[in-house]
Amino acid sequence: MRVQIGGQWYPLKLEEIACILPNPRVTPVPKAPPGVAGLVLYQGQVVPIRRAAGDRSGGDAAFAVLYRAEGDALCGVLAEGIDEGPAAEEARLD
């Protein structure tokens, strides 16, 4: 699988992904650092959502990709696109 973040495509292993949220409702956090888009609520858990470096949009994105970080905590990143096709499989092998 590949995800498009900040105009670039990045391969991800399916086992790294906890959930992909389409059209996520990201709640902005006042005075948050520039890389933080906001927070989402997922299965009763508040999850921080990051944005690509240099992205100053209001948090609108096609997807939020939630993944397990260190200590099994959930984190997320905004993504413009998802590719599950054969090209994604090839990118994973590189």
C-alpha positions as CSV (number, residue, x, y, z in Angstrom):
1,M,0.0,0.0,0.0
2,R,1.1,3.6,-0.7
3,V,-0.1,6.8,0.8
4,Q,0.3,10.3,-0.7
5,I,1.5,12.8,1.8
6,G,2.5,16.3,0.9
7,G,2.5,15.4,-2.8
8,Q,4.9,12.4,-2.4
9,W,4.0,8.7,-2.3
10,Y,5.3,6.6,0.6
11,P,5.0,2.8,1.0
12,L,3.4,1.4,4.1
13,K,3.0,-2.1,5.3
14,L,-0.5,-3.1,6.0
15,E,0.4,-4.4,9.5
16,E,1.6,-0.8,10.4
17,I,-1.8,0.7,9.7
18,A,-4.5,0.7,12.4
19,C,-7.1,2.5,10.3
20,I,-7.7,4.7,7.4
21,L,-10.3,7.4,8.0
22,P,-11.9,8.9,4.9
23,N,-12.8,12.6,5.1
24,P,-11.6,12.8,8.8
25,R,-13.0,15.4,11.2
26,V,-9.8,16.9,12.5
27,T,-10.3,19.2,15.5
28,P,-7.7,22.0,15.5
29,V,-5.7,22.5,18.7
30,P,-5.0,26.2,19.6
31,K,-1.3,27.1,19.6
32,A,-0.3,23.6,18.4
33,P,3.1,23.3,16.7
34,P,3.0,23.8,12.9
35,G,3.3,20.0,12.2
36,V,0.1,19.2,14.2
37,A,-3.1,19.3,12.2
38,G,-5.2,18.5,15.3
39,L,-7.0,15.6,16.9
40,V,-9.5,13.0,15.9
41,L,-11.6,10.7,18.1
42,Y,-11.2,7.0,17.1
43,Q,-12.9,4.2,19.1
44,G,-13.0,6.4,22.2
45,Q,-9.3,7.4,22.0
46,V,-8.0,10.9,21.2
47,V,-5.4,10.6,18.4
48,P,-3.0,13.4,17.4
49,I,-2.9,14.0,13.6
50,R,0.2,15.4,11.9
51,R,0.5,17.1,8.5
52,A,3.3,17.1,6.0
53,A,6.1,19.5,6.5
54,G,5.2,22.9,5.0
55,D,1.5,22.1,4.9
56,R,-0.4,25.0,6.4
57,S,-3.9,23.9,5.3
58,G,-6.7,23.9,7.8
59,G,-6.6,20.2,8.2
60,D,-8.8,19.2,5.3
61,A,-7.6,16.0,3.7
62,A,-9.0,13.1,1.9
63,F,-7.8,10.6,4.5
64,A,-6.2,10.3,8.0
65,V,-3.9,7.3,8.2
66,L,-3.7,6.0,11.8
67,Y,-0.7,3.9,12.7
68,R,0.8,2.4,15.8
69,A,3.8,4.3,17.1
70,E,6.2,3.4,19.9
71,G,4.5,1.9,22.9
72,D,1.6,0.9,20.8
73,A,0.1,4.4,20.9
74,L,-2.0,5.6,18.0
75,C,-0.8,8.5,15.8
76,G,-2.0,9.8,12.5
77,V,-1.0,11.7,9.4
78,L,-3.1,13.5,6.8
79,A,-3.0,12.0,3.3
80,E,-4.2,13.1,0.0
81,G,-4.4,9.7,-1.6
82,I,-4.3,5.9,-1.1
83,D,-3.0,3.4,-3.6
84,E,-3.6,-0.3,-3.0
85,G,-2.8,-1.4,-6.6
86,P,0.1,-3.4,-8.1
87,A,2.3,-0.3,-8.3
88,A,2.0,-0.1,-4.5
89,E,3.2,-3.7,-4.2
90,E,6.2,-2.9,-6.4
91,A,7.1,0.1,-4.3
92,R,7.1,-2.0,-1.2
93,L,9.7,-4.3,-2.7
94,D,12.1,-1.5,-3.5
